[in-house]
Amino acid sequence: TQLLEQSPQFLSIQEGENLTVYCNSSSVFSSLQWYRQEPGEGPVLLVTVVTGGEVKKLKRLTFQFGDARKDSSLHITAAQPGDTGLYLCAGANNAGNMLTFGGGTRLMVKP
Amino acid sequence: NAGVTQTPKFRILKIGQSMTLQCTQDMNHNYMYWYRQDPGMGLKLIYYSVGAGITDKGEVPNGYNVSRSTTEDFPLRLELAAPSQTSVYFCATITGHSSPLHFGNGTRLTVT
């Protein structure tokens, strides 16, 4: 069983601050996806990283896949209240048809 | 094009009762999944299916059953509801390998 450890579990920050969420495993994943979930809804994909060392940017969000494809990070610059939500990382198996989710990071950005 | 539709949205069950959570997709995807999400936590895979007639256990299958008689439908059955099954249940599909999951809006189940 592939396990993903996500940290921190909870994060409460002021608007304008920067933050980083980590997703770590001892297993290698073929790709890693980051999702954001609003209350009462299903998770929605933010990004997929595939190549070891890959960095992707989505406006103020920067995603990195570790060189060994075992870990990933999400960095948010100048957080805004609209960034509030549950952030989930999910690693794909070699076949790419099974995702293992981390425990999630609940982010609250206060105005 | 509704995507992934789950019914009901909410349900309260008494211990020992049974129910079926419905999931229908109109995207003609082969892969379908059932996850459960406990409050503030990540998702755990219950069962999945790679196509009509084929189902497999995920990480936490005990207490659940599934069937996949058509491409569109993937119902999840609870035979003897237990308080430990109180959770939010999400059905999801993918288009193919390494594709993102498309989720339904979930069914919130409480067992008392």
Contacts between the chains, C-beta under 8 A, distances in Angstrom:
chain1	res1	chain2	res2	distance
A	1	B	59	6.8
A	4	B	42	7.9
A	6	B	42	7.1
A	9	B	40	7.9
A	30	B	98	6.5
A	31	B	98	5.0
A	33	B	100	6.0
A	33	B	101	7.8
A	35	B	101	7.8
A	40	B	105	7.3
A	40	B	106	7.5
A	41	B	105	5.8
A	41	B	106	7.4
A	42	B	4	7.9
A	42	B	90	5.4
A	42	B	92	7.2
A	42	B	103	2.8
A	42	B	104	5.9
A	42	B	105	5.7
A	42	B	106	5.9
A	43	B	43	7.5
A	43	B	90	7.8
A	43	B	101	7.3
A	43	B	103	5.7
A	44	B	103	7.7
A	45	B	100	3.9
A	45	B	101	7.3
A	48	B	98	7.1
A	48	B	100	6.4
A	50	B	98	7.1
A	86	B	40	7.3
A	88	B	42	5.8
A	88	B	43	7.2
A	90	B	43	7.9
A	90	B	101	7.7
A	92	B	98	5.7
A	95	B	97	6.4
A	96	B	96	7.8
A	96	B	97	3.3
A	96	B	98	3.7
A	96	B	99	7.7
A	97	B	31	5.8
A	97	B	50	6.8
A	97	B	94	7.0
A	97	B	97	5.8
A	98	B	45	7.4
A	98	B	48	7.1
A	99	B	45	7.8
A	99	B	101	6.4
A	100	B	45	7.8
A	101	B	35	7.7
A	101	B	42	4.0
A	101	B	43	4.4
A	101	B	44	7.4
A	102	B	42	5.3
A	103	B	41	5.7
A	103	B	42	4.4
A	104	B	40	6.8
A	104	B	41	6.0
A	104	B	42	4.6
A	106	B	40	5.8
